[in-house]
Amino acid sequence: MVNFNKNNFKVDFIGVGVPKAGTTWVSQCLKEHPQICLSRPKEINFFNKNHSFYSKNKSWNYHYGIDWYKKHFIHCQQKQIKGEFSVHYFYDHETPRLIYDNFPDAKIIIVLRNPIDRLYSHYLHAKLKGLPSFEEIIKKEKDFVEQGFYYRYIKNYLEYFSKDRILVMIYEDMKKSPLSFIQGIYNFLGVDYNFTPDSLNNIINPTAPKAFSLRFAYMKFSEKMNQKIMLSPFVKLIKLTRLNLVTRKIINDLGNKQTKYKEIYPETRSELKKIYLPQIKKLEKLISRDLNFWQ
């Protein structure tokens, strides 16, 4: 594989996952920090060839080269640190090596969530794709279930990046104390960790039944916009308006007002606990963290 990074361009950090673990909120809080510049859009999906189990046919962007990648940071100021957050980087086996080949000094941010809750939230997020029941999916889609084998994927990153360059955060800590959580990331990145983002107490990208259709339509529209932003000045002008922000706010407000989605069946949760427990035990040792609240 070609190393495209033949000039002085670099990114300082890359968030690599995981889906449905609050990474949109994290990205928003990073974007609001005056010393940080986040890519436009949040998810460039440059380094990963593989995507989620329900989006397997998405294109691979790496062949476009570093000049294409750089265009997602043209809005950044010289003194700001630069980074992006593409949640499917976590699962692609080749991604850690490609990141290292191009940006060996980059810091890696990983946000993890109880693997069962994350799996179910991811399923609900994808339900508009015409998926069968949750129970059928976990029986048929082995790769989908194994997205909760966090230990396996972190070990893949440790083959290229030292532990001091990888920050592993826990979603449940975010829910308890969002300020401490985001300050931990600011501190890791070496920026002013006393900064308080405006979005600190906002719920970003909620998973709520009645918000699915509107959010799906928005996502498809935004995806098309992101594909064309490098090509069309007219589309770029629209992208720079407040339309994107207003639409997302409507969706988030709608989601915040919804009743909770249907709970996982107790027997299904029990089955998944048995599957994930060995991986959780390994992860506890790897990151030196008690994860008893996941068990």
ABEGO torsion letter per residue (X at the ends): XBBABABABBBABBBAOBBGAGAAAAAAAAAABAABBBBOBABAGAABABBBAAAAABBBAAAAEAAAAAAAAAABBAABBBBBBBAAAAABAAAAAAAAAABAABBBBBBBBBAAAAAAAAAAAAAAAGBBBAAAAAAABAAAAAAABAAAAAAAAAAABBAAABBBBBAAAAAABAAAAAAAAAAAAGBBAABBBAAAABBBGBBBAAAAAAAAAAAAAAAAAAAAAAABAAAAAAAABAAAAAAAAAAAAAAAABBBBBBBBAAAAAAAAAAAAAAAAAAAAAAGBBAAAAX
